[in-house]
Amino acid sequence: MADITLGWPDLVGFIGVGFLLSSYAALQFGRISADAPLYSILNALAALMILFSLIFSFNAASFVIEFFWLIISLVGLVRSLRKRRNNTE
């Protein structure tokens, strides 16, 4: 059996996975709205943390999906903040 050692980049990546799964679960269980800035923030943080871990153990397919997850989350965050600002004016 292969010896598996996990370092701090792996820990950062696992925390990112935790953010991703918890934000998705919160959305599915009605605890958060997809329009809430927090949802996009958690998704963007998750993607950043996973991308960080990929610097140390690169996987092309994972990098591509996380890169686009980050971009989509940032676009969602901007849209959410604009919507909030327009509703308060």
Secondary structure as UniProt FT lines:
FT   HELIX           8..28
FT   TURN            29..30
FT   TURN            34..35
FT   HELIX           37..56
FT   HELIX           60..88
//
